[in-house]
């Protein structure tokens, strides 16, 4: 990246929203500004897992302030993600519709595994490169991520639904600290985390690192009390537990280094941390300086190539796991991206990068369009869409995998099932290119596309025209028949398809 390039990462955590801004100087990133607000959305989920109006308002107000600071940034300089609270919230779309406007940039809700990948990337990049086997632990407000890795490469990642806010709400609802409450909280955390015992056993890693709020909060208190700075020990956790029990309630805590915004959730955070120490036989944990938002920054820096590679590997993994034909998927993708490019001939240069991303995602959808075939021959597109909506796919936000799922769902059959997206021009251009590619490749061999041209007619950009060379339809009558059927399918939408020369 050029010297002086600005970058910004926005992390919508369950406890706090964070904004980090920095600049590139001779290939290195340097932070210039850091903003953090305790929004505590994780405690704003009601019994039906909906964000309360108050929780949404707190988030919107914070994002409006962040958005003011990000005025003037362009889209390739900013990445914003949301984690467990918005993964859970049933009304997240309502929150995000306004949140995106307030921030001025799209907010991606990411899966637990993608969160873990970004956390590890942020932690690893802040450490000296070496061969040590690392255990990275991030205890958030409503989820905890465990990652094993070496160097810059994560080897094993998991996300568990246990965190400082969730456990404080459940086991310390009145903010009172008792030995029984801590015991029950630790037992419950171990029950959730127990499946990690074998995979993250003590002989699988050399050094344990703790990232994010809970470990940082505990480390600050221990350091202020004279314990070694930059680390958390089992003895230190025992000492802190005794101090909390002596205080009897969160409101009566008087400990140097304890921030006011941490008092209400320190009981749950400490319980989870102690459970992890016991389960994984940790004696000492180093405090990591990197984390999720740093992983976002490095993605922005690199990593268009690096992230694309992660996504491509995820797509290839799904193709292999569900037994789809990779050669046919590649064939359909080649034709689909060619047709999509023909629709973009009049697009201004300012949208070139955006269209390249759309083309790349279209190619991934083509590779994935048959992943439901092992489940059902007739309804494989429906099962493929379900798989994509529910699979953890590294490198992708949940909104991105949903868009892929909708392309897979819509690549065959009636189009009315996609009525909610009729106003999305880019999506329907992708979808048209994919559906036509599947038709052209119906014989599962390379199609003859000489003279085939897809464009828009003079009536407007919602009217597509597919033309062919003279004699093509007579040479390929089955393809021509399927294309005639496709014309009928589009007549029931705001979009239309016309055949010319057939």
Secondary structure, DSSP 8 states (H G I E B T S, - for coil): --TT-EEEEEEE-SSEEEEEEEEEETTEEEEEEEEEEE--GGG-B-TTS-B-HHHHHHHHHHHHHHHHHTTT--GGGEEEEE-HHHHH-TTHHHHHHHHHHHHTS-EEEB-HHHHHHHHHHHHHHTS---S-EEEEEEE-SS-EEEEEEETTEEEEEEEES--HHHHHHHH-TTSB--HHHHHHHHHHHHHHHTTHHHHT-GGG-SEEEEESHHHHHHHHHHHHTTS-TTEEEHHHHHHHHHHHHHH-BGGG---TT--HHHHTTHHHHHHHHHHHHHHTT-SEEEE-S--HHHHHHHHHHHHHHHHHHHHHHHHHHHHHHTT--HHHHHHHHHHHHHHHHHHTTT--GGGHHHHHHHHHHHHHHHHHTTTTTTT-STTHHHHHHHHHHHS--TT-BHHHHHHHHHHHHHTSS-SGGGGGGTT-HHHHHHHHHHHHHHHHTTTSS----TT-EEEE-TT-TTEEEEE--TTHHHHTHHHHHHHHHHHHHHTTSS-EEEEE--
